[in-house]
Amino acid sequence: QTLRHIRNVVSGIYTHAIAKGMMRPPNPAQHVKLPELKLTKPRHALTAEQMWNLLDELEDPAYTMVMMGCLTGLGKAEMLGLRWGRVNLLAQDRIADGEPLPAFTLAVRENYNTNTKTFGSVKCDERDRIVPLPEILAKAVANIKEDCPWTEETDLVFVSPRRGHPIDVHSLERWRIKPVADTLGLYVSWHTYRRTFAGLMDQQDWPVFDRVASMGHSGAGGAKMTRRYTKKNLERRRNNIEKLVS
């Protein structure tokens, strides 16, 4: 994995040099062959039954954040960067960042880095996406808003109630989520929930296009297709997500 990171950095330097006319293509780093990536840790995901058993024992905000990860594929940084102005809990369209946001959806536009404690853009263009909210999750988010003193458009959804700062997800995981998971015999991490969503999509045999759009994965034209996603396609994804919770 370290070699991949080094190759990507060097490739970025060459790409910048080509863009500035300081050298001619092709980018030599793109042709570097790396050894096979060997996973040192098992990849964990929850079954639907395990997910519901875990959720049944959690309280907010852990309940809503874990559900959001499992039913939408949002990562920890994306949830922490989510603001009320990019969440639509209404039955009609609203405007978010100058663009229409369909009913019962959220827009992923921003990340929060827990290491540097800074906000920034999402990891790649493909992660900039519109995500439909299943009914049970929309209700959970509405409950968060009702109980939160920080609900202006620019306020964060998951915050410390005293100061409105991003919630401490490390403490939340250590003291609220993992003790419950341990009693159920489950291994969880923030990435477990995203893998759970991917697994649930696979079980229901979602079309590849829908998986790319939902997870924010790169692919042939993935970012462009996600930005142009129609309401019809969003409704299909919403119906698919509702099946996950039925």
C-alpha positions in Angstrom: 0.0 0.0 0.0 2.9 2.3 0.8 4.4 1.7 -2.7 1.0 2.6 -4.2 0.9 5.9 -2.3 4.5 6.7 -3.5 3.6 5.9 -7.1 0.5 8.1 -6.9 2.4 11.0 -5.6 5.1 10.7 -8.3 2.4 10.3 -10.9 0.7 13.5 -9.6 4.0 15.4 -10.0 4.4 14.2 -13.6 0.7 15.0 -14.4 1.2 18.6 -13.1 4.4 18.9 -15.2 2.6 17.8 -18.3 -0.3 20.1 -17.7 2.2 23.1 -17.3 4.0 22.1 -20.5 7.2 21.3 -18.7 7.3 17.8 -20.2 5.6 15.8 -22.8 3.2 12.8 -22.2 2.9 10.0 -21.4 3.2 10.0 -17.6 5.9 7.4 -16.9 4.7 6.7 -13.4 1.4 5.3 -14.7 3.3 2.4 -16.2 5.0 1.3 -13.0 4.0 -2.2 -12.1 3.5 -2.8 -8.4 3.6 -6.1 -6.5 0.3 -7.7 -5.7 -1.5 -6.0 -2.8 -1.7 -8.3 0.2 -4.4 -7.5 2.8 -3.1 -7.6 6.3 -6.4 -7.1 8.0 -9.7 -8.9 7.3 -12.5 -6.8 5.8 -15.5 -6.8 7.9 -19.1 -6.2 7.0 -22.4 -6.8 8.7 -25.3 -8.9 7.5 -28.7 -7.3 7.5 -29.7 -9.1 10.7 -26.5 -8.1 12.4 -27.0 -4.5 11.3 -30.5 -4.3 12.8 -29.4 -6.1 16.0 -26.7 -3.5 16.5 -29.0 -0.5 15.7 -31.6 -1.8 18.1 -29.1 -1.3 21.0 -27.7 2.1 20.0 -28.9 5.6 20.9 -28.4 8.8 19.0 -26.2 10.1 17.5 -24.6 6.7 17.2 -27.9 5.1 16.0 -28.4 7.6 13.1 -24.7 7.7 12.0 -24.4 3.9 11.9 -27.6 3.6 10.0 -26.5 6.3 7.6 -23.3 4.5 6.9 -25.1 1.1 6.4 -28.0 2.4 4.2 -26.2 5.1 2.2 -22.5 4.2 2.1 -21.4 7.6 3.5 -18.0 7.5 5.1 -17.1 9.0 8.5 -15.6 12.1 7.0 -18.6 12.7 4.7 -21.0 12.4 7.6 -19.0 14.8 9.7 -18.9 17.3 6.8 -22.7 17.1 6.3 -24.5 20.4 6.8 -28.2 21.0 7.2 -28.3 23.1 4.1 -27.4 20.0 2.1 -30.1 17.8 3.6 -33.7 17.8 2.2 -36.3 16.3 4.6 -39.1 17.8 2.7 -41.5 16.2 0.2 -40.5 18.7 -2.5 -37.3 19.9 -4.1 -35.2 22.6 -2.4 -32.0 24.5 -3.4 -28.7 23.5 -2.0 -25.4 25.1 -3.2 -27.4 26.8 -6.0 -28.7 23.5 -7.4 -32.0 21.6 -6.9 -31.9 19.0 -4.2 -34.7 16.4 -4.7 -37.1 15.4 -1.9 -35.7 13.2 0.9 -32.1 13.3 -0.3 -28.8 14.7 0.9 -25.8 16.1 -1.0 -22.3 15.0 -0.3 -20.1 18.0 -0.9 -17.6 18.2 2.0 -15.3 16.2 4.2 -14.1 16.7 7.8 -10.6 15.4 8.5 -10.5 14.1 12.1 -6.7 14.1 12.1 -6.1 17.7 11.0 -9.5 18.9 12.3 -10.2 20.7 9.0 -12.9 20.8 6.4 -12.2 20.2 2.7 -13.7 18.9 -0.5 -14.6 15.3 -1.0 -11.8 12.8 -1.9 -12.6 12.7 -5.6 -15.2 14.0 -8.1 -17.1 10.7 -7.9 -17.7 11.2 -4.1 -19.6 14.5 -4.9 -23.0 12.9 -5.2 -26.7 13.0 -4.3 -27.9 10.3 -2.0 -31.6 9.2 -1.5 -32.7 8.7 2.1 -34.9 5.7 3.0 -37.9 6.7 5.1 -36.5 5.2 8.3 -33.3 7.1 8.0 -35.1 10.4 7.0 -37.1 10.1 10.2 -33.9 9.5 12.3 -32.2 12.5 10.8 -35.4 14.6 11.5 -35.2 13.5 15.1 -31.6 14.6 15.3 -32.6 18.0 14.0 -35.5 18.4 16.4 -33.3 17.8 19.4 -30.3 19.9 18.2 -29.8 23.6 18.9 -27.6 24.0 15.8 -29.9 23.8 12.8 -28.9 26.8 10.6 -28.1 26.0 6.9 -24.4 26.1 7.6 -24.5 24.1 10.8 -23.3 20.6 10.9 -25.7 17.7 11.3 -23.6 15.6 13.7 -22.3 18.0 16.3 -21.3 18.4 19.9 -24.5 20.0 21.3 -22.6 22.5 23.5 -20.4 24.1 20.9 -21.7 23.0 17.5 -18.3 21.5 16.6 -18.0 18.1 14.8 -18.8 15.3 17.1 -15.9 13.3 18.5 -16.4 10.1 16.5 -13.5 8.3 18.1 -15.0 8.6 21.5 -18.4 7.8 20.1 -17.1 4.6 18.6 -15.0 3.6 21.7 -17.6 4.3 24.4 -21.0 4.0 22.7 -20.7 1.7 19.6 -18.0 -0.9 20.3 -19.2 -1.9 23.7 -22.6 -2.7 22.2 -21.0 -4.5 19.2 -18.8 -6.5 21.6 -21.8 -7.8 23.5 -23.3 -9.0 20.1 -20.0 -10.6 19.1 -19.5 -8.1 16.2 -16.4 -6.4 14.9 -17.2 -2.8 13.7 -15.4 0.2 12.5 -16.5 3.3 10.6 -15.6 1.6 7.4 -17.5 -1.5 8.3 -20.8 0.3 7.7 -19.8 1.4 4.2 -18.8 -2.2 3.4 -22.1 -3.3 4.8 -23.9 -1.1 2.3 -21.8 -2.5 -0.5 -22.7 -6.0 0.6 -26.4 -5.3 0.8 -26.4 -3.9 -2.7 -24.6 -7.0 -3.9 -27.2 -9.3 -2.3 -30.0 -7.5 -4.1 -28.0 -7.5 -7.4 -28.1 -3.7 -8.0 -27.1 -2.5 -11.4 -23.4 -1.5 -11.6 -24.4 2.1 -12.5 -26.4 2.4 -9.3 -23.6 1.0 -7.2 -21.1 3.5 -8.7 -23.4 6.4 -8.1 -24.3 5.3 -4.6 -20.8 4.5 -3.3 -19.1 7.4 -5.2 -16.6 5.0 -6.8 -14.7 6.0 -9.8 -15.4 4.4 -13.1 -15.7 5.1 -16.8 -17.4 8.5 -16.7 -18.6 7.8 -13.2 -18.4 11.3 -11.9 -20.0 12.8 -15.0 -22.9 10.3 -14.8 -23.4 10.9 -11.1 -23.8 14.6 -11.6 -26.3 14.1 -14.4 -28.4 11.6 -12.4 -32.0 12.1 -13.2 -34.9 12.1 -10.7 -36.1 8.8 -12.3 -32.8 7.1 -11.5 -32.8 8.6 -8.0 -36.2 7.2 -7.4 -35.1 3.8 -8.6 -32.2 3.9 -6.1 -34.5 5.1 -3.4 -36.8 2.1 -4.1 -33.8 -0.2 -4.0 -32.7 1.3 -0.6 -36.2 0.9 0.8 -36.0 -2.8 -0.1 -32.9 -3.0 2.1 -34.9 -2.1 5.2 -38.0 -4.1 4.4 
